[in-house]
C-alpha cells in the first residue's frame, strides 16, 4: 500500500467522532440561558432582600417607636410599643371631623408576602421541569446522538467508497454508480429527518414553554401592581396615631386617647419594594423576548447540517409555521451546542465550501471527504 493510501486511511479514521458515552446525558442543559437568568433573579432577589429585612429585625429589636406620655414607666412604654405594633391601626379624622381608622397590617406581612412572591416565581420553573424537561431530554439526547452518528456514517461511507474505488477496474463506472446513488437518495438518513419532521406537527413543548412565560409574566405584573398599591396606600405613612385605650385600660383616665408612633423599618421596606419593583419591570421585556423567540426559525443550525447527504429539511421547504416543538428543540440544541460535536466539523466544512472557487465540487460532507481522501482526480464535475 502506498504512502498516500496510508495517509488517507489515517486521515479518514481521525475524522470519526469519538463515542461520548454517558457523559452527554448528564451534561444536557434543559433551560435556556435567558430562562436560567430569569429564574435566578425572580426567585433569588426577593429571598435575598427578605433575609436582609429579617436580619435587621432580629438585630435592631423593636420595629416601632411610640412617644408615650412622660408619666409612663418603662414597662408601660414597652407595653404601648407592643400593643401598637400588634394592632397597626392608624386613628385619624376625615375632612368633616369624623373619626376614621386605617389598617397598616400590610407593612407587617410585607416580608412574608415577598416569600410568597418567590414561591410563585418558582412555579413556572417547576412546571417546565416536571411537565416538559423529561420529554425534551429524550428528544435532545436522540437528535444529538443521531446527528453525530450521521456525520460518522458519512465518513465511513467515504472509507468504503475509497476501498471500492481502489479495487475497481473502471473508475468512471464507479463514479456513475455514485451519482446514481445520490439521485436516488441512497445516502439519506430517513429516521432522523422524519423524526424532525414529526416534531413540526407536535405542540406539547411549545404550549408548556409559552405557558411558562405567560405565568411568569402574570406573576411579575401582579407583583408590580401589589407594590404600587402598597406605595399609594401605605408606604407614604411612616407615622400613625395609635390607641391603647382598649380592654382593661379603656376606663383609665390618665391614658391619652391617641399615642403618636413611628415605624423604624419604614425606609428599609421602601427600599426593598422599589428594588424588587424596578428590577421586575426590567425583566418583563426579557420574558416577552423569550416567548417571541418561537415566532421565527433558527435556521443556522439546520443549514449547517444540510451538509449531510440528503438531509434537506430546509431546501425542501419543510419548515412551516415556527410555533411547534421542532423550533423549541432547535433553541435548546443551540444552547447545547457544546454537546453537538459534529456541528463544529460541519461548520468548518461549510465555511470551506464558501471559500472554495468551485463550490459545485462540495455539496455534502461526503464530497468534502472524497476530496481529502484524494479521490477528486477521477471524480466528475456535477
C-alpha positions as CSV (number, residue, x, y, z in Angstrom):
1,X,0.0,0.0,0.0
2,X,1.4,3.4,-1.0
3,X,2.2,6.2,1.4
4,X,-0.7,8.3,0.1
5,X,-3.1,5.5,0.7
6,X,-1.9,5.0,4.3
7,X,-2.2,8.8,4.9
8,X,-5.8,8.7,3.6
9,X,-6.6,5.8,5.9
10,X,-5.3,7.7,9.0
11,X,-7.0,11.0,7.9
12,X,-10.4,9.3,7.5
13,X,-10.1,7.4,10.8
14,X,-9.2,10.7,12.6
15,X,-12.3,12.3,11.1
16,X,-14.6,10.0,13.0
17,X,-16.2,11.4,16.2
18,X,-15.4,9.6,19.5
19,X,-18.2,7.9,21.4
20,X,-19.3,10.4,24.1
21,X,-20.5,7.6,26.5
22,X,-22.8,8.5,29.3
23,X,-21.4,12.0,29.9
24,X,-23.7,13.5,27.3
25,X,-26.9,12.6,29.1
26,X,-25.7,14.3,32.3
27,X,-24.4,17.4,30.6
28,X,-27.5,18.4,28.7
29,X,-28.9,21.8,29.6
30,X,-32.7,21.8,29.8
31,X,-33.0,25.5,30.3
32,X,-32.1,28.3,28.0
33,X,-29.5,30.8,29.4
34,X,-32.1,33.6,29.5
35,X,-34.6,31.4,31.4
36,X,-31.9,30.4,33.9
37,X,-31.1,34.1,34.4
38,X,-34.8,34.9,34.9
39,X,-35.2,32.1,37.5
40,X,-32.1,33.3,39.4
41,X,-33.3,36.9,39.6
42,X,-37.0,36.5,40.1
43,X,-36.6,33.9,42.8
44,X,-33.3,34.9,44.4
45,X,-34.0,38.7,44.6
46,X,-37.0,38.6,47.0
47,X,-35.4,35.8,49.1
48,X,-32.2,37.9,49.4
49,X,-34.0,41.1,50.4
50,X,-36.3,39.3,52.8
51,X,-33.4,37.7,54.5
52,X,-31.8,41.2,54.9
53,X,-35.1,42.6,56.3
54,X,-35.4,39.7,58.8
55,X,-31.7,40.1,59.8
56,X,-32.3,43.7,60.5
57,X,-35.4,43.0,62.5
58,X,-33.6,40.5,64.7
59,X,-30.6,42.7,65.2
60,X,-32.4,46.0,65.7
61,X,-35.1,44.7,68.0
62,X,-38.4,46.7,68.1
63,X,-39.7,47.8,64.7
64,X,-41.8,50.6,66.2
65,X,-41.2,53.6,68.4
66,X,-44.1,55.2,70.2
67,X,-44.0,58.6,72.1
68,X,-45.5,57.6,75.4
69,X,-46.5,60.2,78.0
70,X,-43.9,61.3,80.4
71,X,-45.7,59.8,83.3
72,X,-45.4,56.3,81.8
73,X,-42.9,53.9,83.4
74,X,-40.5,51.8,81.3
75,X,-42.8,48.8,81.4
76,X,-45.8,50.9,80.4
77,X,-43.9,52.4,77.4
78,X,-42.8,48.9,76.4
79,X,-46.5,47.8,76.6
80,X,-47.5,50.7,74.4
81,X,-45.0,49.8,71.8
82,X,-46.1,46.2,71.8
83,X,-49.8,47.0,71.7
84,X,-49.4,49.4,68.8
85,X,-47.2,47.0,66.8
86,X,-49.8,44.2,67.3
87,X,-52.7,46.4,66.1
88,X,-51.0,48.6,63.5
89,X,-54.2,50.7,63.1
90,X,-54.0,54.4,62.4
91,X,-56.7,56.5,64.1
92,X,-57.4,59.8,62.3
93,X,-60.1,62.2,61.3
94,X,-61.5,63.0,57.9
95,X,-62.3,66.4,56.4
96,X,-65.6,66.6,58.3
97,X,-64.0,65.7,61.6
98,X,-65.3,62.2,61.8
99,X,-63.0,59.5,63.3
100,X,-61.6,57.1,60.8
101,X,-59.3,54.1,61.1
102,X,-56.8,52.7,58.6
103,X,-55.1,49.4,58.9
104,X,-51.4,49.2,58.3
105,X,-51.1,45.4,58.6
106,X,-49.7,45.2,55.1
107,X,-46.4,46.5,56.5
108,X,-46.2,43.7,59.0
109,X,-46.9,41.0,56.4
110,X,-44.7,42.6,53.7
111,X,-41.7,40.4,54.3
112,X,-43.9,37.3,54.2
113,X,-45.6,38.5,51.0
114,X,-42.2,38.6,49.3
115,X,-41.7,35.0,50.3
116,X,-45.0,34.2,48.6
117,X,-43.7,36.1,45.6
118,X,-40.6,34.0,45.5
119,X,-42.6,30.8,45.6
120,X,-44.9,32.0,42.8
121,X,-41.9,32.8,40.7
122,X,-40.6,29.3,41.2
123,X,-43.8,27.7,40.0
124,X,-43.2,28.2,36.2
125,X,-39.8,26.5,36.6
126,X,-41.4,23.6,38.4
127,X,-44.0,23.4,35.6
128,X,-41.2,23.2,32.9
129,X,-39.1,20.8,35.0
130,X,-41.8,18.2,35.5
131,X,-44.1,18.6,32.5
132,X,-41.6,19.3,29.7
133,X,-38.0,18.6,30.7
134,X,-38.2,14.8,30.7
135,X,-39.6,14.7,27.1
136,X,-37.1,17.4,26.0
137,X,-34.2,15.5,27.5
138,X,-35.2,12.4,25.5
139,X,-35.6,14.4,22.3
140,X,-32.3,16.2,22.6
141,X,-30.4,13.0,23.5
142,X,-31.8,11.2,20.5
143,X,-31.3,14.0,18.0
144,X,-27.8,14.9,19.1
145,X,-26.8,11.3,19.0
146,X,-28.3,10.8,15.5
147,X,-26.7,14.0,14.2
148,X,-23.2,12.8,15.3
149,X,-23.9,9.3,14.0
150,X,-25.0,10.7,10.7
151,X,-21.7,12.5,10.4
152,X,-19.8,9.3,11.3
153,X,-21.8,7.4,8.7
154,X,-20.8,9.9,6.1
155,X,-17.1,9.4,7.0
156,X,-17.4,5.6,7.0
157,X,-19.2,5.8,3.6
158,X,-16.2,7.6,2.2
159,X,-13.9,5.0,3.7
160,X,-15.9,2.3,1.9
161,X,-16.1,4.3,-1.3
162,X,-12.3,4.6,-1.3
163,X,-11.8,0.9,-0.9
164,X,-14.3,0.1,-3.7
165,X,-12.7,2.8,-6.0
166,X,-9.3,1.4,-5.4
167,X,-10.5,-2.1,-6.1
168,X,-12.5,-1.1,-9.2
169,X,-11.0,-1.7,-12.6
170,X,-13.3,1.0,-14.2
171,X,-13.1,4.3,-12.2
172,X,-15.6,6.0,-14.4
173,X,-18.1,3.3,-13.9
174,X,-17.6,3.7,-10.1
175,X,-18.5,7.4,-10.3
176,X,-21.5,6.8,-12.4
177,X,-22.8,4.5,-9.7
178,X,-22.1,7.1,-7.1
179,X,-24.0,9.8,-9.0
180,X,-27.0,7.5,-9.5
181,X,-27.0,6.7,-5.8
182,X,-27.1,10.4,-5.0
183,X,-30.0,11.0,-7.3
184,X,-32.0,8.1,-5.8
185,X,-31.2,9.2,-2.3
186,X,-29.4,6.1,-1.1
187,X,-27.3,8.1,1.3
188,X,-30.2,9.7,3.2
189,X,-30.9,9.3,6.9
190,X,-34.7,8.8,7.0
191,X,-35.0,8.1,10.7
192,X,-33.5,11.5,11.8
193,X,-35.2,13.6,9.1
194,X,-38.6,12.0,9.6
195,X,-38.3,12.4,13.4
196,X,-37.6,16.1,13.0
197,X,-40.5,16.4,10.5
198,X,-42.8,14.7,13.0
199,X,-41.8,17.3,15.6
200,X,-43.2,20.0,13.3
201,X,-46.6,18.6,13.9
202,X,-46.3,18.3,17.7
203,X,-47.0,21.3,20.0
204,X,-46.7,19.9,23.6
205,X,-43.3,21.6,24.4
206,X,-44.4,24.8,22.7
207,X,-47.6,25.0,24.8
208,X,-45.7,24.4,28.0
209,X,-43.0,26.9,27.1
210,X,-45.5,29.6,26.3
211,X,-47.5,28.8,29.4
212,X,-44.3,29.1,31.5
213,X,-43.5,32.5,30.1
214,X,-47.1,33.6,30.4
215,X,-47.3,32.6,34.0
216,X,-44.1,34.3,34.8
217,X,-45.3,37.5,33.0
218,X,-48.6,37.4,35.0
219,X,-46.7,36.9,38.3
220,X,-44.3,39.8,37.5
221,X,-47.1,42.1,36.6
222,X,-49.2,41.1,39.7
223,X,-46.1,41.7,42.0
224,X,-45.6,45.2,40.5
225,X,-49.2,46.1,40.9
226,X,-49.1,44.9,44.5
227,X,-46.1,47.1,45.2
228,X,-47.7,50.1,43.5
229,X,-50.8,49.5,45.8
230,X,-48.6,49.5,48.9
231,X,-46.8,52.7,47.9
232,X,-50.0,54.5,47.1
233,X,-51.8,53.5,50.3
234,X,-49.3,52.7,53.0
235,X,-45.7,53.3,52.0
236,X,-46.0,57.1,52.4
237,X,-47.1,56.9,56.0
238,X,-44.3,56.2,58.4
239,X,-46.1,57.9,61.3
240,X,-49.5,57.0,62.7
241,X,-51.7,57.6,65.8
242,X,-52.3,54.5,67.9
243,X,-54.9,53.9,70.5
244,X,-54.2,51.7,73.5
245,X,-57.4,52.5,75.4
246,X,-58.8,49.0,74.9
247,X,-59.7,46.2,77.2
248,X,-58.7,46.8,80.9
249,X,-57.2,50.2,80.0
250,X,-60.3,51.6,78.4
251,X,-61.5,53.2,81.7
252,X,-58.1,54.5,82.8
253,X,-58.3,58.4,82.9
254,X,-54.5,59.0,82.8
255,X,-54.0,57.2,79.4
256,X,-54.3,59.6,76.4
257,X,-56.8,58.6,73.7
258,X,-54.1,58.5,71.0
259,X,-50.3,58.0,71.0
260,X,-48.1,59.0,68.1
261,X,-45.9,56.2,66.8
262,X,-43.2,56.0,64.1
263,X,-42.2,52.9,62.1
264,X,-38.5,52.4,62.4
265,X,-38.2,49.9,59.5
266,X,-40.2,52.1,57.1
267,X,-37.3,53.3,54.9
268,X,-36.0,49.7,54.6
269,X,-39.3,48.4,53.3
270,X,-39.5,51.3,50.9
271,X,-36.0,50.5,49.5
272,X,-36.9,46.8,49.2
273,X,-40.1,47.4,47.4
274,X,-38.6,49.9,45.0
275,X,-35.7,47.5,44.2
276,X,-38.0,44.5,43.6
277,X,-40.5,46.5,41.5
278,X,-37.9,48.2,39.3
279,X,-36.0,45.0,38.6
280,X,-39.2,43.1,37.9
281,X,-40.3,45.8,35.4
282,X,-37.0,45.5,33.6
283,X,-37.5,41.7,33.4
284,X,-40.9,41.9,31.7
285,X,-39.3,42.6,28.2
286,X,-36.9,39.7,28.7
287,X,-39.9,37.4,29.3
288,X,-41.7,38.7,26.2
289,X,-38.5,38.3,24.2
290,X,-38.2,34.6,25.3
291,X,-41.7,33.9,24.2
292,X,-41.2,35.7,20.8
293,X,-38.2,33.5,20.0
294,X,-40.7,30.9,18.9
295,X,-42.0,33.2,16.2
296,X,-39.0,32.7,13.9
297,X,-36.9,29.7,12.9
298,X,-33.3,29.2,14.0
299,X,-32.2,28.1,10.5
300,X,-28.5,28.5,11.2
301,X,-28.1,25.1,12.8
302,X,-30.1,23.1,10.3
303,X,-28.5,24.9,7.3
304,X,-25.1,23.6,8.6
305,X,-26.5,20.0,8.8
306,X,-27.6,20.1,5.2
307,X,-24.0,19.2,4.5
308,X,-25.2,15.7,5.5
309,X,-26.3,13.8,2.4
310,X,-30.0,14.0,1.6
311,X,-30.7,16.0,4.7
312,X,-32.7,18.8,3.1
313,X,-35.2,19.9,5.7
314,X,-34.7,23.5,4.6
315,X,-34.2,23.1,0.9
316,X,-37.4,21.1,0.5
317,X,-39.2,24.0,2.4
318,X,-40.5,21.6,5.1
319,X,-40.2,24.4,7.7
320,X,-43.7,25.8,8.0
321,X,-45.2,27.7,11.0
322,X,-42.5,28.1,13.6
323,X,-44.9,27.5,16.6
324,X,-44.1,23.8,17.0
325,X,-41.9,21.5,19.1
326,X,-39.2,21.4,16.4
327,X,-38.4,25.1,16.9
328,X,-38.3,24.6,20.7
329,X,-35.8,21.7,20.2
330,X,-33.7,23.9,17.9
331,X,-33.4,26.6,20.5
332,X,-32.2,24.0,23.1
333,X,-29.9,22.4,20.5
334,X,-28.3,25.9,20.2
335,X,-28.0,26.0,24.0
336,X,-26.3,22.5,24.0
337,X,-24.1,23.2,21.0
338,X,-21.0,22.1,23.1
339,X,-22.5,18.6,23.3
340,X,-23.0,18.5,19.5
341,X,-19.5,17.5,18.4
342,X,-20.3,17.2,14.7
343,X,-21.5,20.8,14.5
344,X,-18.0,22.2,14.7
345,X,-16.8,19.8,12.0
346,X,-19.7,20.6,9.6
347,X,-19.5,24.3,10.3
348,X,-15.8,24.2,9.2
349,X,-16.8,22.3,6.1
350,X,-19.5,24.8,5.3
351,X,-17.0,27.7,5.7
352,X,-14.6,25.8,3.4
353,X,-17.3,25.4,0.8
354,X,-18.0,29.1,0.8
355,X,-14.3,29.9,0.4
356,X,-13.8,27.3,-2.4
357,X,-13.6,28.6,-6.0
358,X,-15.6,25.7,-7.5
359,X,-18.4,25.4,-5.0
360,X,-20.2,22.8,-7.1
361,X,-17.5,20.3,-6.1
362,X,-18.6,20.3,-2.5
363,X,-22.3,19.7,-1.9
364,X,-22.1,17.4,1.1
365,X,-19.6,16.2,3.7
366,X,-19.1,13.1,1.6
367,X,-17.9,15.3,-1.3
368,X,-15.5,17.1,1.1
369,X,-14.2,13.8,2.5
370,X,-13.6,12.4,-1.0
371,X,-11.6,15.5,-1.8
372,X,-9.5,15.0,1.3
373,X,-9.0,11.3,0.5
374,X,-7.6,12.1,-2.9
375,X,-10.5,10.8,-5.0
376,X,-11.1,14.1,-6.7
377,X,-8.8,13.3,-9.6
378,X,-11.2,11.0,-11.2
379,X,-14.4,12.4,-9.8
380,X,-16.6,14.0,-12.5
381,X,-17.9,17.6,-12.1
382,X,-21.5,18.0,-11.1
